[in-house]
Amino acid sequence: MFHLLAVWCFVFYLVMCSVPTL
């Protein structure tokens, strides 16, 4: 499950960095 969490965290980080509007 750790892998899934890491992936989610990475995706969230990418989204935040790509969309700093939020």
C-alpha positions as CSV (number, residue, x, y, z in Angstrom):
1,M,0.0,0.0,0.0
2,F,3.0,2.2,0.5
3,H,3.6,2.3,-3.2
4,L,0.1,3.5,-3.9
5,L,0.4,6.3,-1.3
6,A,3.8,7.3,-2.7
7,V,2.2,7.5,-6.2
8,W,-0.7,9.6,-4.9
9,C,1.7,11.9,-3.1
10,F,3.8,12.3,-6.3
11,V,0.7,13.0,-8.4
12,F,-0.7,15.5,-5.9
13,Y,2.7,17.3,-5.8
14,L,2.9,17.4,-9.6
15,V,-0.7,18.8,-9.8
16,M,0.1,21.5,-7.2
17,C,3.3,22.4,-8.9
18,S,1.7,22.4,-12.4
19,V,-1.4,24.3,-11.1
20,P,-0.4,26.8,-8.5
21,T,-3.8,28.5,-9.0
22,L,-5.2,26.4,-6.2
